[in-house]
Amino acid sequence: MLKLDNVSKLFNPGTPDEKIALLGIDLELLPGDFVTIIGSNGAGKSTLMNIISGVMKPDLGSASIEGNSISHLAEYQRSRWIGRVFQDPMAGTAPRMTIEENLAMAFKRGKSRGLSFGVNAARRTMFREELSRLGIGLENRLRAKVGLLSGGERQALSLLMATFTQPQILLLDEHTAALDPSRAELITKLTESIVREMKLTTLMVTHNMEQAIRLGNRLIMMDKGRIILDIDETRKKDLTVERLLGEFETISGHKLADDRMMLG
């Protein structure tokens, strides 16, 4: 499904601020994989997501989906295959547009836009049906401005928009981190439900170690731009936060220095 070969990225090369963001990343996701990624600040998690989505180009290496190279494609060209939800509830939606207008844009992602109306009676009915799956009443607020929604409501809408056209790859970049605990749990449950029902191949970055262990069928831990742990479904079933911390310290040679992960 998704394959990265020897992907490396260096920031500020040749300067005192030179930093290795990714180094020799090899990663392959099979269809239907739900992979959680964890690591301290600066481990390379967000850079990895940016490389996959096309926000950044690697210095070395290649990326492909179903055997087709996407390395040469811009972010907007990859959007037909890749959906993404960001940490910031304000990202990924147009706040001055209505819910139905945002959904209309998501519906046309990767398709020819033309001059037809983005919202018509048939699509409005479909939008209501899709929104009702979220269970938070947004189907009754189609013409509300997205900027007026709460953080949790907006993130739920972003999740729906990212999966509206059944992307081959779903990227979740700490998409619950900016929410209060109750809203974060709501979005987590919605994520599990949507990924399971649509059988989406998913890559999710999180700072919450318990969440990383509980969700998905595979867990990856990154440190200093490298993948240092890749835990399959069988091993993941018996994994605990304490064991994960122990493995990290054994492999990396240092303790995990990230308060958000420890508290999570």
N, C-alpha and C positions, 0 to 999 in steps of 0.2 A: 504493500500500500504506500507508505511513506518511507523513503530511504535517504539517509544522509551518509556520505562517504568522505571521511577525512576532512571535515569542515573545521576551518580555523579562522579566527578573527582577531586582529590586533588593533587597539586604539592608540592614537597619537604616536605612531612609529617614529623612531629616531629622535624623540624628545625626552626630557626628564620625566614626563607624565606617561611614558609608554606603559601599556597594560595589556596583558594577554586576556582576552575576553573568552575565547574558545580555542581549544588546542586539540586537533586530531579527533574530532567527534565522529564516531560511527554509531548510527542509530537506525533501527528498522522497526516499523510498526506494522503488524499484521492487521487485516481487516477486522474491525470490531474490537481491537485493543483499546482499553481505557487505562492510560499510563499516567501516574502522578509523578511529578518532579519536585524534589525538595533540595534545599541547599541554602547556605548562609548568604548574606548580602555580598554581591560581587562574584558569586559562584559561576555566573554565566547563564542563568535561567532565562531572563528576559531577552538577552542577546540571542539565545537559541530560538526563541519564539519569533523574534524579528527577522532572523535569517530565513526561517521556514515561510513566514508570511510575505517576505519580499521587501520589508521595510529597510533591511540592510542586505548588502551583498557580502558573501564571505571573501576573504583574501585567498583562501585555498579551499578546495573541495567542491562537492556538487550535491544537489538535492533533486529527488525525483518522486513522482507520484504514479503508481502503477506502471513503473518502468519508463515513464515519459519524463524527460528532463524538464525541470521548471527553473533551473538556475538562471536562465537568460530572461525570465519573465518579470515584469514589474509587479508591484503589489496589487494594483487593480486588475491585472490580467490573471493573477492567481486566485482572485476572489471567487471565481466560478467553482473552484474546488475546495477553498479554505474559508471557514467561518471563524471569527475570533471575538471573544468577549474580554474586555479590559478590566483592570482593577478599578479605575475611576468610573463610577456610574454615569458621569457626564460624557464619557467618550463612547463612540459607537452609535450615537443617535443625534438627530438634529433637534435641539431644544425648542426652536421657534416654529417647528412644524408639528402637526397633530400626530396622534398615535397612528391613525390610518394612513397618513402621508408617509410616515416612517416605514410602515409595513409595506406600502406600495413600492418604495425604493428598494427594500430588501427583496421583495418578490421579483424585481427586475434585475437583480444582481447577476452579472455574467450573461445577460440576454440583450438582444437588440432593443433599444428603448423606443424608437419610432415616435410618432406624434399622437398616439392614442391616449385617452385619459388614464391616469395612474389609478384612480379609484372609481369604480362603477358599482352598480348594485350587486352583481355577482361576486366581485372581489370583496365588497364590504361584508357580505354574508360569510365568505370564507374567513375573513379577518376575525369576525366575531367568534366563529367556531374555534379558530386557533387560539385566540386569547382566552377563551373559556377554559382551555386546558390548564391554564396557569392557576386558576382558582382564586384570583384576587380581585375580580370585578372589573378588569380593564375592558372587557367586551362591551360594557355599558358606557364607556368613556372614549369612544373612537375619535371624537372631534376635540378632545382635550389636548392642550399643548403639552408636549413631552417635558418641557422645562418645569412644569408645575407638579410633576410626579415626585414621589419620595424616592430616596436612593434605592430602596429595595424594589419598588415598582419599576423603576427605570432599568435596573439590572435584570429583572425578569423579562422586560420587553427586549432588552439587548440580547438575552439568551435566545428568545424566540426568533428574533430577527436573524441571528447568526446561524440558526438551524432551519430557517424557513424553507430553503431550497435543497435541504438534505445534502450538505457539503460532504465531500469525501474525508476531509480532515477538520476536526473542531479543536481550536486552540483556546484554552481558558487560562488567562494570565492573572492569577490571584484574584479571581472575579468575585470573591466573597470578603476579601481583606478589609475593604473600606466600609463594611456594613456592621450594624450592631448585631449582637449574638443571635437574636430571634430572627432577624431578616436574613442573616448569613445562613442560618439553618434552613430557612424556607428556600433560598436559592440553591443550597446544596441538594435538597430533596428534589427540587425541580430538575436540577442537572442530572441526577441519577435517573429520574423517570424518563426524561427526554432522550438521554444517551442510550438507555436500555431499549426503549420503544423503537427508536429510529436506527438502532444498531450502528451508532456513529463511532468511527475511529477517532479517539480523543486523547489529547495531550493536555494535562492540567498542572500548572505551576501553583504551589501552595506553600505557605510558611507554617501551616498547621500540621505537625507530625502525626497526630492522631488521625486527622482527616486523610492525610496521604496514605496511611496504612489501611484505613477503613474503606476507601473508595477504590474502584478499579481492580484490574487483574494483574497489575505490574507496577513496581515502584522503582524510580531512578533517583539516585542522589548524586549531586554535582558538587565539586569543590575546585576552585581556582581554574575554571574553564574546562574541566575534565569530568567525564562520567566515571565515578569511582565505585558505584554500586548499582547493580541492575538485578532486582529481585523479582523472580517470577511468581506466578499465582500460588504455587504449592508452598513455597517458603513464606510468602506473604501472609498466609492464613495463620501462622503461628508467631508472627512478628509482633513485638511490643515496642513502645517508644524507648524503653531502656535498652533493649537489644539493638535497636537501630542506632542509638547513640554510641553504644559499645563498638559496633562494627565500623562506624564512621571514625572513631578515635583510633582503632587498630589500623585501618587502611591509610588514613590521612596523616597520622602521627601527631595530631593536635585535637583539642576539644572544640566542640561546636560553639562559636562565639556569636550567637544571634539570640537576643532576648525574646524576640517575637516567636521564634520557633520553640524555644524552651517553654514559654508561657502557653503556647498553643497546645 
